[in-house]
Amino acid sequence: MVASSPRALVVDDDAALRTLVRVNLELEGFEVSAAGTYAEAAAAIAGGGFDVVLLDVHLAGRDTNELLEQLRAEGVPVALVTGDAALDVLGDRADAVLAKPFDPFALVEVAQRLARLRP
């Protein structure tokens, strides 16, 4: 029996960044879905089934706290992706924080580590 690929959701309003993250994760065996707006992210999260979510802190100026709280309540590991300088504050809200710009290898390592947290 072959184990299924880990499922990741990439949430970011920057299309180029979504593509970069998608490609890097897919090369490492992840099945990746992406959302570019708050509404798309909410719909994808409602559908469930993700092993890890990489969530931009701000989507076109909208704070993603509600999405983060929903994911945390469901036990889905979350890595916040941000260009904000206050990384120490964000670290208390998620399983990991990736500062933009990030190293693609670090991105993959974080996603793999968090996906293993999910049973």
C-alpha positions in Angstrom: 0.0 0.0 0.0 1.4 3.4 -1.0 1.1 6.2 1.5 -0.8 9.2 0.2 1.0 12.5 -0.5 0.8 15.1 2.2 -1.7 17.9 1.3 -0.7 21.5 1.6 -2.7 24.7 1.2 -0.7 27.8 0.1 -2.5 31.0 0.9 -1.0 34.2 -0.5 -2.2 37.1 -2.7 1.1 37.2 -4.6 0.6 34.9 -7.6 4.4 34.6 -8.2 5.0 33.5 -4.6 2.1 31.0 -4.7 3.7 29.5 -7.8 7.1 29.4 -6.2 5.8 27.7 -3.1 3.6 25.3 -5.1 6.5 24.2 -7.4 8.9 23.6 -4.5 6.4 21.6 -2.5 5.3 19.6 -5.5 8.9 18.7 -6.3 9.0 17.2 -2.8 5.9 15.1 -3.2 3.2 17.3 -1.8 -0.2 17.7 -3.3 -0.7 21.4 -3.3 -3.8 23.6 -3.5 -3.6 27.4 -3.6 -5.7 30.4 -2.7 -5.1 34.0 -3.6 -8.0 35.7 -1.7 -9.5 35.5 1.7 -12.7 34.0 0.2 -10.8 31.3 -1.7 -8.8 30.5 1.4 -11.9 30.2 3.6 -13.6 27.9 1.0 -10.5 25.7 0.8 -10.2 25.5 4.5 -13.9 24.6 4.9 -13.3 21.7 2.5 -10.6 20.4 4.9 -8.1 17.6 4.5 -4.9 19.6 4.6 -1.8 18.3 6.4 -0.2 21.8 6.5 -1.2 25.3 5.6 1.2 28.1 4.6 -0.8 31.2 5.4 0.1 34.8 4.5 -0.5 37.1 7.4 -2.2 39.7 5.2 -4.3 39.0 2.1 -4.6 42.2 0.1 -4.6 44.1 3.4 -7.0 41.8 5.2 -5.8 40.2 8.4 -6.1 36.4 8.4 -6.6 35.9 12.2 -10.0 34.2 11.7 -8.6 31.7 9.2 -5.7 31.0 11.6 -8.0 30.5 14.5 -10.2 28.1 12.5 -7.1 26.0 11.4 -5.8 25.9 15.0 -9.2 24.7 16.3 -9.1 21.9 13.7 -5.5 21.0 14.7 -4.1 21.8 11.3 -0.4 22.8 11.5 0.1 26.3 10.2 3.2 28.2 9.0 2.6 31.9 8.8 4.3 33.6 5.9 5.0 37.3 6.3 7.0 40.3 5.4 6.3 41.8 8.8 9.2 42.6 11.1 7.4 41.4 14.3 8.3 37.7 13.9 8.6 37.1 17.6 4.9 38.1 18.2 3.7 35.9 15.3 5.6 32.9 16.5 3.2 32.5 19.4 0.3 32.2 17.0 1.5 29.4 14.7 3.6 26.3 14.5 6.2 28.1 12.4 6.9 31.5 10.8 8.6 32.1 7.5 9.9 35.6 6.8 9.7 36.9 3.3 11.9 36.5 1.4 12.6 32.9 2.5 14.9 30.2 1.4 13.0 27.6 -0.7 14.9 24.8 1.2 13.7 26.2 4.5 10.1 26.4 3.2 10.2 22.7 2.2 11.8 21.7 5.6 9.1 23.6 7.5 6.3 22.1 5.4 7.6 18.6 5.8 8.1 18.9 9.5 4.6 20.3 10.1 2.9 17.8 7.8 4.3 15.1 10.0 2.6 16.6 13.1 -0.8 15.7 11.7 -1.9 12.1 12.3 
